[in-house]
Amino acid sequence: ALEAEMETNNFLFIGSYRDNEVHSSHPLRAYLSELKRKEIDITEINIGCISKEDVNSLISDIFGMPQHLTRSFSDIVYKKTGGNAFFVILFLQSLWDEGSLLFSLDSNTWKWDTDALDSREMFDDVGLLMAEKIRQLPLGCQHAMKMIACVGSKCDELILRLFMREGDGSQEGPSTKRRKHNIDGNDQLLMLDFAVEEGLLKKDDRSYIFAHDQIQHAAYSLIPENEQGRLHKHIGNLILKHIPDNRVNDVLFIVVDQLNRGVSFIEEDERMELAMLNLKAGEKAMSLATFLISASYLKAGIGMLCEGHWEKYYDLSLQLHNLYAEAEYCNGCFHEVGHITGVVIKRAKSFENKLRVYAILIKSLAAQNRLQDAIRIGLNVLTTLGVQCPSSPSDRSDVMRDIMEIKMILTKTTYDEILNYREMKDDDTITAMKFLQLLTVYTYMAKQQFLLTLIIQMMQLTLRHGVCKESCFAMASFSFLLCQFDDFKASNHIG
């Protein structure tokens, strides 16, 4: 909003992204296109690999040596790294770690073996180099980094302690590092000091964070593919086993993510428990308005359901499908909404169990500008709920009679009486009011000949059965209706 505000002349916004991660349908692309359409000045700076001359200049600055003396060395570095700045730094660090790059105290300058470096194997990408660097760390540190990589780009120390508690040990393996540390065997987290000192991890308060996503990918690649799923399941189960009950909700996403990624190792009797966890994660994500994430959990939960689940686990199946339809409606995936609502309408045991997806389906159709279909389905639902809806517009004299009757009742009612009106209790009537409110909006846009009838029905249900949340909408609509007849005094009293 700030970028698009034309009256703001002193605001500069700087952002960065990786173009290979932002596809043509990514929301950011649409947002940038919208800014360009509004003629907002955008300066795009594409940052690629640095040139051979820039590599030499960088190395010259690092070594504190004239550029003509570092030329032969920088040419090799450029050939091995392709000019990727991040890769250049890592390559130099790896040479130092291996002893291939030395500082001579005798000559007070840097030394290297050009022929040996030129014959060195060239890595295909940063990940391979980082994996090799991680392998040089103590085994306990390697194990902890693999665990963190399974969780994501960062990991809370409390969760990491659960992994280390039942890990692979922390004995030190072969390493080219020349440093020694006094490690307390009872606190294996200290092993991660190696990774922090090497710049692979950063310690932020009580969390460990990978310094770069390529480092995370490298650590994860060290886990054999056939063991990755089993390890994810192990991590998820460890968290559930050891986390205090009052903190389960705090780590719910992590637990479910881990167990979902280890689903191929989940036993049949565990699948329903995991489906329930996915439902809880989906509900939490919906409450946070992260609808894409919610949909992914709910879809995964549906995938966990066993054969015959509608008979064996009816309530769980209904909840997963209902919430998944809502999430996909919020995501604008209307085709998926139509499919899921169709499944529920076919499988639900009662009409009451179908009402939630009917409401979602009606809103989905309206969002696609299929207002006639939305109104038709809504009227059918109301008829089933016992609200008689005419198939054709009501006679105008009947409509005017109903309006005058409602007006007379309300004008004789004081403000205090309106505020203390009894609460609507009947579930079917409350549900009917919800559908009437939806249809009132859609008929205003597509079938205005039915609009007055629907407003009248909402008011009649309110006067007959009591007030509910939708009664506020009904009163406001009826007040607006009276304005059309220039009855502003009654309109003000009711509205």
Secondary structure, 3 states (H helix, E strand, C coil): CCCCCCCCCCCCCCCCCCHHHCCCCCHHHHHHHHHHHCCCCCCCCCCCCCCHHHHHHHHHHHHCCCHHHHHHHHHHHHHHHCCCHHHHHHHHHHHHHHCCEEEECCCCEEEECHHHHHCCCCCCCHHHHHHHHHHCCCHHHHHHHHHHHHHCCEEEHHHHHHHHHCCCCCCCCCCCCCCCCCCCCCCHHHHHHHHHHCCCEEEECCEEEECCHHHHHHHHHCCCHHHHHHHHHHHHHHHHHHCCHHHHHHHHHHHHHHHHHCHHHCCHHHHHHHHHHHHHHHHHHHHCCCHHHHHHHHHHHHHHCCCCHHHHCHHHHHHHHHHHHHHHHHHCCHHHHHHHHHHHHHHCCCCHHHHHHHHHHHHHHHHCCCHHHHHHHHHHHHHHCCCCCCCCCCCHHHHHHHHHHHHHHHHCCCHHHHHCCCECCCHHHHHHHHHHHHHHHHHHHHCHHHHHHHHHHHHHHHHHHCECHHHHHHHHHHHHHHHHCCCHHHHHHHC
